[in-house]
Amino acid sequence: MNLYDAIFVRKSSRNYIMEEIEPRILDNLMNFIKHVSLLDEHFKVSFKILKNLKDTNELPISTNVKAPYYLVIASEEKEDHLLNVGYVIEQISLYLTTKGIGSCILGVSKVKRSQIADLEYPVASIMAFGKTKENIYRESRKARRISEEHLCSYKSEIPNSIKSIIKAARLAPSSMNSQPWRFILYDNRIHVFARKDFLSGRLLKNTREIDIGIMLSHIMLTSEELWLDIVVKKQDNIAEKEFKKNEYITSVLIK
């Protein structure tokens, strides 16, 4: 199973076995993290794994998901940095899925200051992970997702390759299963929008950006699987327009 395959079977895990993961698996995880793809190479991020193996209810972060490990992602704060955070954290989650390890992306959670004093950047997102008490896989047809017809607006005939990309993008996990993304498809371009009714409050907007970054990682992984090159970039002529129900985020050009 590769990362692309994992898109179609991964599900969030919330019931963990409080025991250690084999050192070899953790070493391989850290090596994967070291070489993980960024949405843009200009983004700067750092990582830290927090262990929670003691038999106690005092967790190192503010969450109701008790897990043996938490991956903290810290990021330089700049425009679209949370898109990159989501883009990165989903790749790591999918990697863990390929190794039989469960995970749950917790979004923006508070961490005890003493746990992250050595991180260079502010905490952007956290993911719980570890061995689980439940099956970490599910069939993609059982995922509760909005239909493609409601997510997409087709402006031209779309090749099968882009249909495959949208199929994978649609399966991306999101906070509270909000699925904030919407797509306009035209020739070899996917224009990505977000619902405006999901934008009330800074925290929700930050969560939405992480969610869309997660979805963009599915687009990237599917494109790689199909041997397609993509460019993710905002289009100025679209960005300057005002839309009634949606906010323009970025565009994906498939070469």
VOGU-3710 file (C-alpha; in Angstrom, 3 decimals, decimal comma):
1> mnlydaifvr> 0,000/0,000/0,000  1,326/3,457/-0,922  0,057/6,887/0,151  -2,350/7,070/-2,777  -3,879/3,697/-1,870  -4,233/4,853/1,735  -6,506/7,733/0,655  -9,262/5,224/-0,077  -9,050/3,214/3,153  -7,927/5,634/5,878
11> kssrnyimee> -10,262/6,686/8,660  -9,688/8,715/11,820  -8,906/6,676/14,939  -9,837/7,852/18,444  -9,482/4,715/20,598  -5,836/3,906/21,218  -3,834/1,247/23,011  -1,500/3,057/25,395  1,674/1,224/24,491  4,873/1,975/22,647
21> ieprildnlm> 5,357/1,721/18,914  8,417/-0,231/17,811  11,513/2,044/17,642  12,118/1,028/14,018  8,675/2,315/13,001  9,233/5,607/14,835  12,651/6,010/13,214  11,133/5,416/9,775  8,370/7,895/10,584  10,875/10,601/11,488
31> nfikhvslld> 12,769/9,913/8,269  9,545/10,260/6,277  8,743/13,529/8,065  12,229/14,830/7,292  11,583/14,404/3,556  7,842/15,160/3,405  6,662/17,280/0,460  5,733/20,896/1,154  3,075/22,840/-0,710  5,789/25,412/-1,368
41> ehfkvsfkil> 9,462/25,027/-0,486  9,480/28,524/1,011  7,379/27,399/3,981  9,323/26,630/7,147  8,012/23,982/9,541  9,289/21,953/12,467  8,013/18,845/14,216  8,027/17,223/17,622  6,603/13,932/18,884  5,154/14,026/22,399
51> knlkdtnelp> 4,920/10,699/24,229  1,987/9,998/26,525  2,657/6,461/27,739  2,087/6,977/31,463  -1,126/5,675/33,026  -2,564/9,111/33,738  -5,399/11,329/32,577  -3,111/14,356/32,463  -2,488/14,842/28,754  0,315/16,971/27,275
61> istnvkapyy> -2,221/18,792/25,072  -5,791/20,041/25,380  -7,896/17,328/23,699  -10,434/14,614/24,434  -8,490/12,120/22,290  -6,158/10,158/24,562  -3,311/8,672/22,538  0,184/7,322/23,250  1,764/9,816/20,839  1,047/13,289/19,519
71> lviaseeked> 2,808/14,837/16,547  3,115/18,602/16,914  3,610/20,656/13,755  4,953/24,172/14,190  5,056/26,630/11,324  6,347/30,017/10,391  3,284/32,258/10,151  2,809/33,725/6,689  0,161/33,795/3,984  -1,275/30,312/3,306
81> hllnvgyvie> 0,995/28,632/5,855  -1,962/26,651/7,225  -2,661/25,253/3,762  0,869/23,899/3,894  0,342/22,512/7,412  -2,701/20,531/6,262  -0,848/19,430/3,137  1,990/18,049/5,262  0,024/16,503/8,127  -2,223/14,463/5,829
91> qislylttkg> 0,771/12,917/4,082  2,095/11,854/7,486  -1,302/10,464/8,482  -1,502/8,462/5,257  2,035/7,189/5,793  1,026/5,894/9,229  -1,990/4,208/7,633  0,325/2,278/5,303  2,158/1,002/8,400  -0,988/-0,104/10,231
101> igscilgvsk> -0,856/2,790/12,709  -3,996/4,808/13,457  -4,117/8,594/13,558  -6,475/11,491/14,134  -5,784/15,064/13,030  -6,789/17,320/15,910  -6,348/20,656/14,179  -5,446/23,603/16,375  -5,063/22,430/20,003  -3,352/23,964/23,003
111> vkrsqiadle> -0,066/22,418/24,119  1,609/22,836/27,483  4,331/25,438/27,033  6,907/23,251/28,766  6,409/20,589/26,084  7,222/22,844/23,129  9,805/25,302/24,461  12,357/24,004/21,957  10,185/24,541/18,867  11,269/27,432/16,669
121> ypvasimafg> 7,803/28,366/15,362  4,259/28,610/16,804  2,225/25,399/16,996  -0,070/25,108/13,976  -1,631/21,649/14,293  -1,445/18,371/16,205  -2,108/14,764/15,268  -2,741/11,891/17,679  -1,379/8,507/16,629  -0,609/5,018/17,863
131> ktkeniyres> -1,793/1,427/17,879  -5,562/1,248/18,095  -8,325/-0,851/19,601  -10,240/-0,743/16,328  -9,783/-1,383/12,631  -8,026/1,638/11,116  -9,354/0,928/7,610  -12,727/1,378/5,919  -14,154/1,146/2,428  -14,271/4,507/0,664
141> rkarriseeh> -17,969/4,061/-0,161  -18,722/4,177/3,568  -17,163/7,618/4,002  -19,817/10,291/4,561  -18,944/12,748/1,818  -20,819/15,342/-0,218  -21,619/14,131/-3,726  -19,389/15,166/-6,593  -22,362/16,903/-8,223  -22,676/19,273/-5,249
151> lcsykseipn> -18,928/19,897/-4,977  -18,126/20,597/-8,623  -19,131/23,014/-11,342  -18,060/21,792/-14,784  -17,272/24,468/-17,365  -15,984/22,104/-20,071  -15,501/18,429/-20,853  -13,152/17,010/-18,226  -10,603/14,225/-18,904  -10,730/11,027/-16,854
161> siksiikaar> -7,465/11,930/-15,124  -9,034/15,007/-13,519  -12,124/12,997/-12,589  -9,799/10,613/-10,722  -8,168/13,553/-8,953  -11,548/14,895/-7,821  -12,575/11,441/-6,609  -9,565/11,384/-4,276  -9,937/15,041/-3,240  -13,546/14,389/-2,241
171> lapssmnsqp> -12,410/11,753/0,283  -10,218/14,170/2,247  -11,019/14,321/5,973  -12,050/17,641/7,507  -12,886/19,112/10,890  -16,419/18,090/11,910  -16,677/16,590/8,403  -17,395/20,117/7,152  -15,915/19,517/3,668  -15,545/23,265/2,998
181> wrfilydnri> -14,040/22,900/-0,497  -15,814/23,535/-3,780  -14,384/23,168/-7,297  -14,786/24,825/-10,675  -13,336/22,602/-13,388  -12,277/23,989/-16,743  -10,112/22,054/-19,216  -6,921/21,158/-17,295  -7,569/23,498/-14,355  -9,158/22,965/-10,959
191> hvfarkdfls> -10,138/26,205/-9,247  -10,511/25,670/-5,494  -13,035/27,642/-3,441  -14,245/27,530/0,169  -17,785/28,010/1,417  -18,251/31,421/2,991  -20,712/30,072/5,561  -17,784/28,265/7,184  -15,777/31,428/7,782  -17,220/32,847/11,004
201> grllkntrei> -14,450/33,264/13,561  -10,669/33,137/13,243  -10,373/29,627/14,699  -12,853/28,210/12,192  -11,085/29,981/9,339  -7,742/28,533/10,458  -9,285/25,068/10,667  -10,774/25,490/7,210  -7,372/26,346/5,738  -5,818/23,225/7,272
211> digimlshim> -8,700/21,162/5,854  -8,167/22,536/2,363  -4,443/21,821/2,646  -5,346/18,220/3,499  -7,499/18,056/0,379  -4,687/19,518/-1,759  -2,393/16,713/-0,602  -4,889/14,227/-2,067  -4,743/16,104/-5,371  -0,944/15,983/-5,320
221> ltseelwldi> -0,737/12,277/-4,460  -3,261/11,324/-7,135  -1,422/13,391/-9,733  1,816/11,620/-8,838  0,083/8,250/-9,105  -1,120/9,205/-12,606  2,317/10,592/-13,580  0,931/14,102/-13,985  2,735/17,326/-13,117  0,739/19,978/-11,291
231> vvkkqdniae> 1,238/23,593/-10,295  -0,693/25,032/-7,344  -0,941/28,798/-7,688  -3,461/31,576/-7,167  -4,747/33,202/-10,340  -4,806/36,992/-10,018  -7,746/37,411/-12,394  -9,886/35,167/-10,149  -8,523/36,383/-6,807  -9,607/39,965/-7,521
241> kefkkneyit> -13,245/38,923/-8,060  -15,919/38,824/-5,367  -18,096/35,712/-5,130  -21,421/35,564/-3,308  -21,298/32,121/-1,680  -17,664/31,067/-1,905  -14,171/32,432/-1,367  -11,446/31,743/-3,911  -8,462/29,868/-2,443  -6,138/28,731/-5,235
251> svlik> -5,944/26,917/-8,565  -4,383/23,649/-9,664  -2,978/23,466/-13,190  -2,536/19,919/-14,489  0,162/19,708/-17,141
//
